[in-house]
Amino acid sequence: MSNIEYEAKIYDVDPANITEKLTNLGAKEVGNYNFCRYVFDTIPAKPDRWVRLRSDGKRATLTVKEITADTIDGTHEWEVEVSDMETTLEILSKIGIKPRGYQENKRQEYDLGGVQVVIDRWPKLKPYVEIEANSVAEVVKTAALLGFTESDLITKSTSDLYQNIGIDIEKLAELKF
């Protein structure tokens, strides 16, 4: 069974301003993470489906993501926690599944009344906010609490944001700070 993600981004934000707004709204800081991830194509490869092996240094997950529509509810995700990222990478390699790339990003995560609000930083991209909630309406409402309108919300993938600046991250072996 798939898990629909209700999420949208607000691109090119001032992280200090967003942090201040979240604090004033009573959001709880969940954590600050330095993520590293390996990205894999599915077999057969499909442009809107990929596999991610990601760790924040403490917790690692193996995830399949699939974009079915360019909408707030258009991403599906299947995820499991794995006990060891390096061993999982080795297992995948032993069965012939090799990563197409390695990527890093930094994240500040907040909980605002059960809604996940994160500030993401990626190499060469402007910072952005991602809001993930239990419904489209919650995403839109949370954006409004932060001072943004529904028209400020985008549903582009991070890969698409890179395409907008002329970088095809799907062809980069490494994306590091």
VEXKOLLUM-318610 format. One record per atom (N, C-alpha, C, O): residue in three letters; x, z, y; residue number from 1. Coordinates in nm, 2 decimals, padded with zeros to 4 digits, always signed. Each point is the difference from the previous one (the first is absolute). Last residue first. Layout:
REM VEXKOLLUM-318610
type xx zz yy seq
ala X Z Y NUM
...
REM end
This chain:
REM VEXKOLLUM-318610
type xx zz yy seq
phe +02.86 -00.04 +01.97 177
phe +00.02 +00.04 +00.14 177
phe +00.15 -00.01 +00.03 177
phe +00.04 +00.02 +00.11 177
lys -00.28 -00.34 -00.49 176
lys +00.05 +00.14 +00.02 176
lys +00.01 +00.03 +00.15 176
lys +00.01 -00.10 +00.08 176
leu -00.15 -00.26 -00.49 175
leu -00.05 +00.02 +00.13 175
leu +00.02 +00.15 +00.03 175
leu -00.07 +00.09 -00.04 175
glu +00.23 -00.51 -00.34 174
glu +00.00 +00.14 +00.05 174
glu -00.05 +00.00 +00.14 174
glu +00.02 -00.09 +00.08 174
ala -00.04 -00.31 -00.34 173
ala +00.04 +00.09 -00.11 173
ala +00.00 +00.15 +00.05 173
ala -00.03 +00.09 -00.08 173
leu -00.29 -00.50 +00.26 172
leu +00.12 +00.08 +00.04 172
leu +00.03 +00.09 -00.12 172
leu -00.09 +00.07 -00.05 172
lys -00.29 -00.37 +00.08 171
lys +00.12 -00.07 -00.04 171
lys +00.13 +00.08 +00.04 171
lys +00.11 -00.05 -00.02 171
glu -00.55 +00.20 +00.13 170
glu -00.01 -00.03 -00.15 170
glu +00.12 -00.07 -00.05 170
glu +00.02 -00.01 -00.12 170
ile -00.10 +00.11 +00.58 169
ile +00.06 +00.11 -00.07 169
ile -00.01 -00.02 -00.15 169
ile +00.08 +00.06 -00.08 169
asp -00.05 -00.38 +00.52 168
asp -00.08 +00.00 -00.13 168
asp +00.07 +00.11 -00.09 168
asp +00.09 -00.03 -00.07 168
ile -00.12 -00.07 +00.63 167
ile +00.08 +00.05 -00.11 167
ile -00.09 +00.00 -00.13 167
ile -00.11 +00.06 +00.01 167
gly -00.01 -00.16 +00.47 166
gly +00.09 -00.10 -00.06 166
gly +00.08 +00.04 -00.11 166
gly +00.10 -00.06 -00.03 166
ile -00.45 +00.29 +00.29 165
ile +00.12 +00.00 +00.07 165
ile +00.11 -00.09 -00.07 165
ile +00.12 +00.01 +00.03 165
asn -00.56 +00.04 -00.21 164
asn -00.03 -00.02 +00.14 164
asn +00.13 +00.00 +00.08 164
asn +00.00 -00.06 +00.11 164
gln +00.01 +00.17 -00.57 163
gln -00.02 -00.14 +00.02 163
gln -00.02 -00.04 +00.15 163
gln +00.05 -00.10 +00.05 163
tyr -00.04 +00.56 -00.17 162
tyr +00.14 -00.06 +00.00 162
tyr -00.01 -00.16 +00.02 162
tyr +00.08 -00.05 +00.07 162
leu -00.48 +00.28 -00.12 161
leu +00.06 +00.04 +00.12 161
leu +00.14 -00.05 +00.01 161
leu +00.04 -00.05 +00.11 161
asp -00.27 -00.02 -00.51 160
asp -00.05 -00.08 +00.10 160
asp +00.06 +00.03 +00.14 160
asp +00.03 -00.09 +00.08 160
ser +00.08 +00.37 -00.44 159
ser +00.06 -00.13 -00.02 159
ser -00.05 -00.10 +00.10 159
ser +00.08 -00.07 +00.06 159
thr -00.28 +00.49 -00.08 158
thr +00.13 +00.01 +00.06 158
thr +00.07 -00.13 -00.01 158
thr +00.08 -00.04 +00.09 158
ser -00.60 -00.02 -00.10 157
ser +00.10 +00.08 -00.07 157
ser +00.13 +00.01 +00.07 157
ser +00.02 -00.07 +00.10 157
lys -00.51 +00.02 +00.14 156
lys +00.11 -00.07 -00.05 156
lys +00.09 +00.09 -00.09 156
lys +00.01 +00.12 +00.03 156
thr -00.42 -00.03 +00.23 155
thr +00.00 +00.02 -00.14 155
thr +00.12 -00.08 -00.06 155
thr +00.00 -00.02 -00.12 155
ile -00.15 +00.26 +00.63 154
ile +00.04 -00.12 -00.07 154
ile +00.01 +00.04 -00.15 154
ile +00.02 +00.11 -00.04 154
leu -00.25 +00.09 +00.54 153
leu +00.03 +00.02 -00.14 153
leu +00.04 -00.14 -00.06 153
leu -00.07 -00.10 +00.02 153
asp -00.11 +00.17 +00.42 152
asp +00.15 +00.03 +00.00 152
asp +00.05 +00.01 -00.15 152
asp +00.12 -00.01 -00.02 152
ser -00.59 -00.05 +00.13 151
ser +00.08 -00.13 +00.02 151
ser +00.15 +00.03 +00.01 151
ser +00.07 -00.10 -00.02 151
glu -00.38 +00.46 -00.01 150
glu +00.01 -00.07 -00.13 150
glu +00.08 -00.13 +00.02 150
glu +00.06 -00.04 -00.10 150
thr +00.08 +00.41 +00.43 149
thr -00.12 -00.06 -00.03 149
thr +00.01 -00.07 -00.14 149
thr +00.11 -00.02 -00.05 149
phe +00.16 +00.47 +00.27 148
phe +00.01 -00.14 -00.03 148
phe -00.14 -00.05 -00.04 148
phe -00.09 +00.08 -00.05 148
gly +00.25 +00.39 +00.14 147
gly +00.00 -00.08 +00.12 147
gly +00.00 -00.15 -00.02 147
gly +00.03 -00.07 +00.09 147
leu -00.05 +00.45 -00.41 146
leu +00.14 -00.02 +00.04 146
leu +00.00 -00.09 +00.13 146
leu +00.11 -00.02 +00.05 146
leu -00.52 +00.11 -00.27 145
leu +00.05 +00.13 +00.04 145
leu +00.14 -00.01 +00.05 145
leu +00.04 +00.08 +00.09 145
ala -00.23 -00.47 -00.27 144
ala -00.06 +00.04 +00.13 144
ala +00.05 +00.13 +00.05 144
ala +00.02 +00.02 +00.12 144
ala +00.11 -00.16 -00.55 143
ala +00.07 -00.08 +00.11 143
ala -00.06 +00.03 +00.13 143
ala +00.08 +00.01 +00.10 143
thr -00.30 +00.18 -00.46 142
thr +00.13 +00.07 +00.02 142
thr +00.08 -00.08 +00.11 142
thr +00.07 +00.06 +00.08 142
lys -00.48 -00.24 -00.22 141
lys -00.02 +00.12 +00.08 141
lys +00.13 +00.07 +00.03 141
lys +00.02 +00.05 +00.11 141
val -00.01 -00.43 -00.39 140
val -00.04 -00.04 +00.14 140
val -00.01 +00.12 +00.09 140
val +00.04 +00.01 +00.11 140
val +00.03 +00.06 -00.57 139
val +00.12 -00.06 +00.05 139
val -00.03 -00.03 +00.15 139
val +00.08 +00.03 +00.09 139
glu -00.44 +00.12 -00.34 138
glu +00.10 +00.11 +00.03 138
glu +00.12 -00.05 +00.06 138
glu +00.06 +00.06 +00.09 138
ala -00.39 -00.37 -00.23 137
ala -00.04 +00.07 +00.11 137
ala +00.09 +00.12 +00.04 137
ala +00.03 +00.02 +00.12 137
val +00.05 -00.28 -00.52 136
val +00.03 -00.07 +00.12 136
val -00.04 +00.07 +00.13 136
val +00.08 +00.01 +00.09 136
ser +00.03 +00.29 -00.51 135
ser -00.10 -00.10 +00.03 135
ser +00.05 -00.08 +00.12 135
ser +00.09 +00.05 +00.08 135
asn +00.15 +00.32 -00.27 134
asn -00.09 -00.03 -00.11 134
asn -00.10 -00.10 +00.03 134
asn -00.08 -00.04 -00.09 134
ala +00.59 +00.05 +00.31 133
ala -00.11 +00.10 -00.01 133
ala -00.09 -00.04 -00.12 133
ala +00.04 -00.08 -00.08 133
glu +00.45 -00.02 +00.39 132
glu -00.06 -00.02 -00.13 132
glu -00.11 +00.11 -00.02 132
glu +00.03 +00.12 +00.01 132
ile +00.31 -00.37 +00.39 131
ile -00.10 +00.09 -00.03 131
ile -00.07 -00.03 -00.13 131
ile -00.04 -00.11 -00.02 131
glu +00.53 +00.02 +00.31 130
glu -00.09 -00.05 -00.10 130
glu -00.10 +00.11 -00.03 130
glu +00.04 +00.12 -00.01 130
val +00.32 -00.29 +00.43 129
val -00.08 +00.10 -00.06 129
val -00.08 -00.07 -00.11 129
val -00.05 -00.11 +00.01 129
tyr +00.55 -00.04 +00.20 128
tyr -00.15 -00.02 +00.00 128
tyr -00.06 +00.12 -00.07 128
tyr +00.06 +00.08 -00.08 128
pro +00.44 -00.29 +00.34 127
pro -00.08 +00.10 -00.07 127
pro -00.15 -00.03 -00.01 127
pro -00.05 -00.06 +00.10 127
lys +00.39 -00.35 -00.07 126
lys -00.04 +00.11 +00.09 126
lys -00.08 +00.10 -00.08 126
lys -00.06 -00.03 -00.10 126
leu +00.45 -00.27 -00.14 125
leu -00.14 +00.00 +00.05 125
leu -00.03 +00.11 +00.10 125
leu +00.08 +00.10 +00.00 125
lys +00.35 -00.16 -00.22 124
lys -00.03 -00.12 +00.08 124
lys -00.14 -00.01 +00.04 124
lys -00.04 -00.10 +00.08 124
pro +00.13 +00.44 -00.47 123
pro +00.10 -00.07 +00.07 123
pro -00.05 -00.13 +00.07 123
pro -00.07 -00.08 -00.06 123
trp -00.27 +00.47 +00.00 122
trp +00.07 -00.09 -00.09 122
trp +00.11 -00.06 +00.07 122
trp -00.01 -00.02 +00.12 122
arg -00.37 +00.46 -00.09 121
arg +00.11 -00.08 +00.06 121
arg +00.07 -00.08 -00.10 121
arg +00.03 +00.05 -00.11 121
asp -00.54 +00.23 +00.19 120
asp +00.10 -00.06 -00.09 120
asp +00.10 -00.07 +00.09 120
asp -00.03 -00.06 +00.11 120
ile -00.37 +00.46 -00.11 119
ile +00.08 -00.08 +00.09 119
ile +00.12 -00.06 -00.08 119
ile +00.08 +00.08 -00.05 119
val -00.60 +00.11 -00.11 118
val +00.15 +00.00 -00.01 118
val +00.05 -00.09 +00.12 118
val -00.06 -00.09 +00.05 118
val -00.40 +00.37 -00.26 117
val +00.05 -00.08 +00.12 117
val +00.15 +00.01 -00.01 117
val +00.06 +00.11 +00.00 117
gln -00.53 +00.01 -00.32 116
gln +00.15 -00.02 +00.00 116
gln +00.04 -00.09 +00.12 116
gln -00.05 -00.11 +00.01 116
val -00.40 +00.44 -00.09 115
val +00.05 -00.13 +00.02 115
val +00.15 +00.00 +00.01 115
val +00.06 +00.08 +00.07 115
gly -00.31 +00.32 -00.11 114
gly -00.02 -00.07 -00.12 114
gly +00.04 -00.15 +00.01 114
gly +00.00 -00.07 -00.10 114
gly +00.03 +00.36 +00.48 113
gly -00.13 +00.02 -00.06 113
gly -00.03 -00.08 -00.12 113
gly -00.11 -00.05 -00.02 113
leu +00.54 -00.04 +00.20 112
leu -00.09 +00.02 +00.10 112
leu -00.14 +00.01 -00.06 112
leu -00.07 -00.10 -00.01 112
asp +00.62 +00.11 -00.13 111
asp -00.13 +00.01 -00.05 111
asp -00.09 +00.04 +00.11 111
asp +00.01 +00.10 +00.06 111
tyr +00.50 -00.36 -00.09 110
tyr -00.09 +00.10 +00.05 110
tyr -00.13 -00.01 -00.07 110
tyr -00.04 -00.10 -00.05 110
glu +00.60 -00.09 +00.04 109
glu -00.14 +00.00 -00.06 109
glu -00.07 +00.12 +00.05 109
glu +00.05 +00.11 +00.01 109
gln +00.40 -00.46 +00.09 108
gln -00.06 +00.13 +00.04 108
gln -00.14 +00.00 -00.05 108
gln -00.08 -00.09 +00.04 108
arg +00.52 -00.23 -00.19 107
arg -00.14 +00.03 +00.02 107
arg -00.02 +00.14 +00.04 107
arg +00.06 +00.09 -00.06 107
lys +00.32 -00.54 -00.04 106
lys -00.02 +00.14 +00.04 106
lys -00.15 +00.02 +00.03 106
lys -00.06 -00.08 +00.06 106
asn +00.35 -00.30 -00.39 105
asn -00.08 +00.03 +00.12 105
asn -00.01 +00.15 +00.02 105
asn +00.03 +00.07 -00.09 105
glu +00.23 -00.51 -00.23 104
glu -00.01 +00.14 +00.05 104
glu -00.10 +00.01 +00.12 104
glu -00.01 -00.10 +00.07 104
gln +00.14 -00.25 -00.54 103
gln -00.05 +00.03 +00.13 103
gln +00.00 +00.14 +00.04 103
gln -00.01 +00.09 -00.09 103
tyr +00.16 -00.52 -00.29 102
tyr +00.01 +00.15 +00.03 102
tyr -00.03 +00.01 +00.15 102
tyr +00.05 -00.07 +00.08 102
gly -00.16 -00.34 -00.48 101
gly +00.05 +00.05 +00.13 101
gly +00.00 +00.15 +00.00 101
gly -00.07 +00.07 -00.07 101
arg -00.06 -00.35 -00.30 100
arg +00.03 -00.11 +00.09 100
arg +00.06 +00.05 +00.13 100
arg +00.05 -00.07 +00.08 100
pro -00.04 +00.30 -00.60 99
pro -00.05 +00.00 +00.14 99
pro +00.04 -00.13 +00.08 99
pro +00.11 -00.05 -00.02 99
lys -00.19 +00.06 -00.53 98
lys +00.11 +00.03 +00.10 98
lys -00.06 +00.00 +00.14 98
lys -00.09 -00.08 +00.03 98
ile -00.04 +00.09 -00.58 97
ile -00.07 +00.00 +00.13 97
ile +00.10 +00.05 +00.10 97
ile +00.04 +00.12 +00.01 97
gly +00.02 -00.14 -00.50 96
gly +00.01 -00.13 +00.07 96
gly -00.07 -00.01 +00.14 96
gly -00.01 -00.11 +00.05 96
ile +00.08 +00.49 -00.37 95
ile -00.10 -00.09 -00.05 95
ile -00.01 -00.13 +00.08 95
ile -00.10 -00.07 -00.01 95
lys +00.42 +00.40 +00.13 94
lys +00.02 -00.02 -00.15 94
lys -00.11 -00.09 -00.06 94
lys +00.03 -00.07 -00.10 94
ser -00.06 +00.21 +00.56 93
ser +00.11 -00.10 -00.02 93
ser +00.02 -00.03 -00.15 93
ser +00.02 -00.12 -00.03 93
leu -00.33 +00.46 +00.14 92
leu -00.05 -00.13 +00.04 92
leu +00.10 -00.11 -00.02 92
leu -00.03 -00.11 -00.04 92
ile +00.18 +00.55 -00.03 91
ile -00.10 -00.04 -00.11 91
ile -00.06 -00.14 +00.04 91
ile +00.00 -00.09 -00.09 91
glu +00.29 +00.29 +00.41 90
glu +00.07 -00.05 -00.12 90
glu -00.09 -00.04 -00.11 90
glu +00.03 -00.10 -00.07 90
leu -00.22 +00.29 +00.45 89
leu +00.06 -00.13 +00.04 89
leu +00.07 -00.06 -00.12 89
leu +00.00 -00.12 -00.03 89
thr -00.17 +00.55 -00.02 88
thr -00.11 -00.09 +00.00 88
thr +00.06 -00.14 +00.04 88
thr -00.04 -00.10 -00.07 88
thr +00.34 +00.45 +00.10 87
thr -00.03 -00.03 -00.14 87
thr -00.12 -00.10 -00.01 87
thr +00.01 -00.09 -00.09 87
glu +00.11 +00.24 +00.52 86
glu +00.11 -00.08 -00.06 86
glu -00.03 -00.03 -00.15 86
glu +00.03 -00.11 -00.04 86
met -00.34 +00.39 +00.27 85
met +00.00 -00.13 +00.05 85
met +00.11 -00.09 -00.06 85
met -00.03 -00.11 -00.04 85
asp -00.26 +00.54 -00.16 84
asp +00.14 -00.04 +00.04 84
asp +00.01 -00.14 +00.04 84
asp -00.03 -00.09 -00.08 84
ser -00.38 +00.30 -00.06 83
ser +00.08 +00.12 +00.01 83
ser +00.14 -00.03 +00.06 83
ser +00.07 +00.09 +00.05 83
val -00.55 -00.33 +00.08 82
val +00.10 -00.01 -00.11 82
val +00.10 +00.12 +00.02 82
val +00.02 +00.04 +00.11 82
glu -00.57 -00.18 +00.03 81
glu +00.13 +00.07 +00.04 81
glu +00.09 -00.01 -00.12 81
glu -00.04 +00.01 -00.12 81
val -00.35 -00.37 +00.25 80
val +00.03 +00.11 -00.08 80
val +00.13 +00.06 +00.05 80
val +00.09 -00.07 +00.05 80
glu -00.51 -00.31 +00.12 79
glu +00.13 +00.07 +00.01 79
glu +00.01 +00.12 -00.10 79
glu -00.10 +00.07 -00.03 79
trp -00.18 -00.54 +00.25 78
trp +00.01 +00.08 -00.12 78
trp +00.13 +00.07 +00.00 78
trp +00.10 -00.07 +00.01 78
glu -00.44 -00.20 +00.37 77
glu +00.12 +00.06 -00.04 77
glu -00.02 +00.08 -00.13 77
glu -00.10 +00.07 -00.02 77
his -00.12 -00.47 +00.41 76
his -00.02 +00.08 -00.12 76
his +00.14 +00.06 -00.04 76
his +00.10 -00.07 +00.01 76
thr -00.34 -00.15 +00.47 75
thr +00.12 +00.03 -00.09 75
thr -00.04 +00.09 -00.11 75
thr -00.07 +00.10 +00.02 75
gly -00.22 -00.25 +00.35 74
gly +00.04 -00.11 -00.08 74
gly +00.12 +00.02 -00.09 74
gly +00.05 -00.10 -00.06 74
asp -00.34 +00.34 +00.43 73
asp -00.02 +00.04 -00.15 73
asp +00.05 -00.11 -00.09 73
asp -00.05 -00.01 -00.12 73
ile +00.09 -00.05 +00.59 72
ile +00.04 +00.14 -00.02 72
ile -00.01 +00.05 -00.14 72
ile +00.07 +00.08 -00.05 72
thr +00.02 -00.60 +00.11 71
thr -00.10 +00.09 +00.06 71
thr +00.05 +00.15 -00.03 71
thr +00.09 +00.02 -00.07 71
asp +00.03 -00.51 -00.10 70
asp +00.06 +00.05 +00.13 70
asp -00.09 +00.09 +00.07 70
asp -00.04 -00.03 +00.12 70
ala +00.05 -00.05 -00.67 69
ala -00.06 -00.05 +00.13 69
ala +00.08 +00.06 +00.11 69
ala +00.05 +00.11 -00.01 69
thr +00.08 -00.03 -00.43 68
thr -00.11 -00.09 -00.04 68
thr -00.06 -00.06 +00.12 68
thr -00.07 -00.10 +00.00 68
ile +00.56 +00.34 -00.17 67
ile -00.09 -00.03 +00.11 67
ile -00.10 -00.10 -00.04 67
ile +00.03 -00.11 -00.03 67
glu +00.28 +00.49 -00.25 66
glu -00.06 -00.13 +00.01 66
glu -00.09 -00.01 +00.12 66
glu -00.09 +00.08 +00.02 66
lys +00.50 +00.24 -00.29 65
lys -00.08 -00.02 +00.11 65
lys -00.05 -00.14 +00.00 65
lys +00.07 -00.10 -00.04 65
val +00.16 +00.50 -00.30 64
val -00.03 -00.14 +00.01 64
val -00.10 -00.01 +00.12 64
val -00.10 +00.07 +00.01 64
thr +00.50 +00.32 -00.16 63
thr -00.13 -00.05 +00.06 63
thr -00.02 -00.15 -00.01 63
thr +00.10 -00.07 +00.02 63
leu +00.20 +00.56 -00.14 62
leu +00.00 -00.14 -00.04 62
leu -00.15 -00.05 +00.03 62
leu -00.09 +00.06 -00.04 62
thr +00.41 +00.38 +00.23 61
thr -00.12 -00.06 -00.05 61
thr +00.03 -00.14 -00.04 61
thr +00.08 -00.07 +00.06 61
ala +00.18 +00.59 +00.07 60
ala +00.00 -00.15 -00.02 60
ala -00.13 -00.05 -00.06 60
ala -00.06 +00.07 -00.08 60
arg +00.30 +00.39 +00.37 59
arg -00.11 -00.05 -00.08 59
arg +00.02 -00.16 -00.01 59
arg +00.02 -00.06 +00.10 59
lys +00.31 +00.30 +00.13 58
lys -00.06 +00.11 -00.08 58
lys -00.10 -00.05 -00.10 58
lys +00.00 +00.05 -00.11 58
gly +00.22 -00.34 +00.41 57
gly +00.11 +00.09 -00.03 57
gly -00.04 +00.11 -00.09 57
gly +00.08 +00.07 -00.06 57
asp -00.36 -00.43 +00.19 56
asp +00.03 +00.07 +00.13 56
asp +00.12 +00.09 -00.02 56
asp +00.03 +00.08 +00.09 56
ser -00.20 -00.56 -00.36 55
ser +00.04 +00.15 +00.00 55
ser +00.02 +00.04 +00.14 55
ser +00.05 -00.07 +00.08 55
arg -00.27 -00.38 -00.41 54
arg +00.04 +00.07 +00.13 54
arg +00.03 +00.14 -00.02 54
arg -00.07 +00.07 -00.08 54
leu -00.06 -00.59 -00.14 53
leu +00.06 +00.13 -00.05 53
leu +00.06 +00.07 +00.12 53
leu +00.10 -00.05 +00.06 53
arg -00.48 -00.37 -00.13 52
arg +00.09 +00.08 +00.08 52
arg +00.05 +00.12 -00.08 52
arg -00.09 +00.07 -00.05 52
val -00.16 -00.60 +00.00 51
val +00.03 +00.13 -00.06 51
val +00.10 +00.07 +00.09 51
val +00.09 -00.07 +00.05 51
trp -00.48 -00.34 +00.05 50
trp +00.14 +00.03 -00.02 50
trp +00.00 +00.14 -00.06 50
trp -00.09 +00.08 +00.00 50
arg -00.25 -00.52 +00.20 49
arg +00.01 +00.11 -00.09 49
arg +00.15 +00.03 -00.03 49
arg +00.08 -00.09 -00.02 49
asp -00.26 -00.28 +00.29 48
asp -00.07 +00.11 +00.05 48
asp +00.00 +00.12 -00.10 48
asp -00.08 +00.09 +00.01 48
pro +00.30 -00.52 -00.10 47
pro +00.04 +00.04 +00.13 47
pro -00.07 +00.12 +00.06 47
pro +00.06 +00.07 +00.08 47
lys +00.08 -00.17 -00.60 46
lys -00.11 -00.03 +00.08 46
lys +00.03 +00.05 +00.14 46
lys +00.05 +00.11 +00.02 46
ala +00.20 -00.21 -00.54 45
ala +00.01 +00.04 +00.14 45
ala -00.12 -00.05 +00.08 45
ala -00.04 -00.11 -00.02 45
pro -00.01 +00.21 -00.51 44
pro +00.07 -00.09 +00.09 44
pro +00.00 +00.05 +00.14 44
pro -00.08 +00.08 +00.04 44
ile +00.17 +00.25 -00.18 43
ile +00.02 -00.12 -00.09 43
ile -00.14 -00.05 -00.04 43
ile -00.07 +00.08 -00.07 43
thr +00.28 +00.19 +00.54 42
thr -00.08 +00.01 -00.12 42
thr +00.03 -00.12 -00.09 42
thr +00.06 -00.10 +00.04 42
asp +00.30 +00.30 +00.32 41
asp -00.11 -00.10 -00.02 41
asp -00.07 +00.04 -00.13 41
asp +00.05 +00.06 -00.09 41
phe +00.22 +00.31 +00.38 40
phe +00.00 -00.09 -00.11 40
phe -00.11 -00.10 +00.01 40
phe -00.11 +00.03 +00.05 40
val +00.43 +00.37 +00.25 39
val -00.13 -00.08 -00.01 39
val +00.02 -00.11 -00.11 39
val +00.11 -00.06 -00.01 39
tyr +00.09 +00.58 +00.17 38
tyr +00.03 -00.13 -00.06 38
tyr -00.13 -00.07 -00.01 38
tyr -00.10 +00.06 -00.04 38
arg +00.27 +00.36 +00.38 37
arg -00.09 -00.07 -00.09 37
arg +00.06 -00.12 -00.06 37
arg +00.08 -00.07 +00.07 37
cys -00.04 +00.56 +00.25 36
cys +00.08 -00.11 -00.05 36
cys -00.09 -00.06 -00.11 36
cys -00.07 +00.07 -00.07 36
phe -00.01 +00.29 +00.52 35
phe -00.04 -00.07 -00.12 35
phe +00.11 -00.11 -00.04 35
phe +00.05 -00.06 +00.09 35
asn -00.10 +00.53 +00.20 34
asn +00.09 -00.12 +00.00 34
asn -00.03 -00.07 -00.13 34
asn +00.06 +00.04 -00.10 34
tyr -00.38 +00.33 +00.40 33
tyr +00.06 -00.06 -00.12 33
tyr +00.10 -00.11 +00.03 33
tyr -00.02 -00.08 +00.10 33
asn -00.29 +00.54 +00.08 32
asn +00.08 -00.11 +00.05 32
asn +00.08 -00.05 -00.12 32
asn +00.06 +00.08 -00.07 32
gly -00.56 +00.22 +00.10 31
gly +00.15 -00.02 -00.03 31
gly +00.06 -00.11 +00.07 31
gly -00.07 -00.09 +00.06 31
val -00.37 +00.31 +00.00 30
val +00.01 +00.01 -00.14 30
val +00.15 -00.01 -00.03 30
val +00.05 +00.07 -00.09 30
glu -00.34 +00.10 +00.53 29
glu +00.11 -00.09 -00.04 29
glu +00.02 +00.03 -00.15 29
glu +00.02 +00.11 -00.04 29
lys -00.50 -00.06 +00.31 28
lys +00.11 +00.07 -00.07 28
lys +00.11 -00.09 -00.04 28
lys -00.03 -00.11 -00.06 28
ala -00.36 +00.10 +00.48 27
ala +00.05 -00.06 -00.12 27
ala +00.12 +00.09 -00.06 27
ala +00.07 +00.06 +00.07 27
gly -00.35 -00.02 +00.35 26
gly +00.01 +00.10 -00.11 26
gly +00.04 -00.06 -00.13 26
gly -00.02 +00.06 -00.11 26
leu -00.02 -00.26 +00.56 25
leu -00.12 -00.01 -00.08 25
leu +00.00 +00.09 -00.12 25
leu -00.10 +00.01 -00.07 25
asn +00.48 -00.04 +00.37 24
asn -00.12 +00.04 +00.08 24
asn -00.13 +00.00 -00.08 24
asn -00.09 +00.07 +00.03 24
thr +00.48 -00.24 -00.24 23
thr +00.01 +00.14 +00.02 23
thr -00.12 +00.06 +00.08 23
thr -00.05 +00.10 -00.04 23
leu +00.08 -00.57 +00.00 22
leu -00.03 +00.06 -00.13 22
leu +00.01 +00.15 +00.01 22
leu -00.09 +00.07 -00.06 22
lys +00.23 -00.31 +00.43 21
lys -00.15 -00.01 -00.02 21
lys -00.04 +00.07 -00.13 21
lys -00.10 +00.07 +00.00 21
glu +00.56 -00.10 +00.09 20
glu -00.07 +00.09 +00.09 20
glu -00.15 +00.00 -00.01 20
glu -00.06 +00.10 -00.01 20
thr +00.32 -00.41 -00.24 19
thr +00.02 +00.14 -00.05 19
thr -00.07 +00.10 +00.09 19
thr -00.06 +00.09 -00.05 19
ile +00.06 -00.54 +00.19 18
ile -00.09 +00.02 -00.11 18
ile +00.01 +00.14 -00.06 18
ile -00.10 +00.07 -00.03 18
asn +00.40 -00.19 +00.38 17
asn -00.14 +00.01 +00.05 17
asn -00.10 +00.02 -00.11 17
asn -00.09 +00.08 +00.01 17
ala +00.54 -00.15 -00.12 16
ala -00.01 +00.13 +00.06 16
ala -00.14 +00.02 +00.05 16
ala -00.06 +00.11 -00.01 16
pro +00.18 -00.53 -00.18 15
pro -00.02 +00.11 -00.10 15
pro -00.02 +00.13 +00.06 15
pro -00.07 +00.09 -00.05 15
asp -00.08 -00.57 +00.23 14
asp +00.10 +00.10 +00.04 14
asp -00.01 +00.12 -00.09 14
asp -00.09 +00.07 +00.01 14
val -00.04 -00.60 -00.16 13
val -00.05 +00.13 +00.06 13
val +00.12 +00.08 +00.05 13
val +00.11 -00.02 -00.04 13
asp -00.22 -00.44 -00.21 12
asp +00.07 +00.02 +00.13 12
asp -00.05 +00.12 +00.07 12
asp -00.06 -00.01 +00.11 12
tyr -00.29 -00.15 -00.47 11
tyr +00.14 -00.04 +00.01 11
tyr +00.06 +00.03 +00.14 11
tyr -00.08 -00.01 +00.10 11
ile -00.30 +00.19 -00.46 10
ile +00.00 -00.03 +00.15 10
ile +00.15 -00.02 +00.02 10
ile +00.08 +00.09 -00.01 10
lys -00.40 -00.13 -00.47 9
lys +00.12 +00.04 +00.08 9
lys -00.03 -00.02 +00.15 9
lys -00.09 -00.08 +00.04 9
ala -00.21 +00.20 -00.52 8
ala +00.03 -00.10 +00.10 8
ala +00.12 +00.06 +00.08 8
ala +00.03 +00.12 +00.00 8
glu -00.36 -00.03 -00.49 7
glu +00.11 +00.02 +00.09 7
glu +00.01 -00.11 +00.10 7
glu -00.04 -00.11 -00.02 7
tyr -00.20 +00.30 -00.45 6
tyr -00.06 -00.03 +00.13 6
tyr +00.11 +00.03 +00.10 6
tyr +00.02 +00.12 +00.04 6
glu +00.00 -00.25 -00.58 5
glu +00.06 +00.07 +00.11 5
glu -00.07 -00.04 +00.13 5
glu -00.01 -00.12 +00.03 5
ile -00.13 +00.13 -00.58 4
ile +00.00 -00.07 +00.13 4
ile +00.06 +00.09 +00.10 4
ile -00.03 +00.12 +00.01 4
asn +00.09 -00.15 -00.55 3
asn -00.02 +00.10 +00.11 3
asn +00.01 -00.08 +00.13 3
asn +00.11 -00.04 +00.04 3
ser -00.24 -00.10 -00.58 2
ser +00.09 -00.01 +00.12 2
ser -00.04 +00.11 +00.10 2
ser -00.11 +00.05 +00.00 2
met +00.10 -00.07 -00.56 1
met -00.09 +00.00 +00.12 1
met +00.09 +00.00 +00.12 1
met +00.10 +00.07 +00.01 1
REM end
